[in-house]
């Protein structure tokens, strides 16, 4: 069964929550779709519409991307290989804080 696409209201909640976790408050933008003539800031509704379009169009494609299998490895294990952590230049920095 395919998942049902999110509604505009559900996407707005997700986008606002995600931006709030980064410290971005969309309520600072002027309401509506018209940009602010003094600052040139886009309207809140136009920003949300643009972000909804981005989430619907590209996030699914990005999430479905799988790295190609390295040469000489089984292509069936490519999904598992892509979940491994990337090698670090100084692994001691990363392992010391976990103690």
HELIX and SHEET records of a PDB file:
HELIX    1   1 UNK A    8  UNK A   21  1                                  14    
HELIX    2   2 UNK A   26  UNK A   28  5                                   3    
HELIX    3   3 UNK A   44  UNK A   54  1                                  11    
HELIX    4   4 UNK A   55  UNK A   59  3                                   5    
HELIX    5   5 UNK A   60  UNK A   64  1                                   5    
HELIX    6   6 UNK A   75  UNK A   77  5                                   3    
HELIX    7   7 UNK A   78  UNK A   81  1                                   4    
HELIX    8   8 UNK A   91  UNK A   96  1                                   6    
END                                                                             
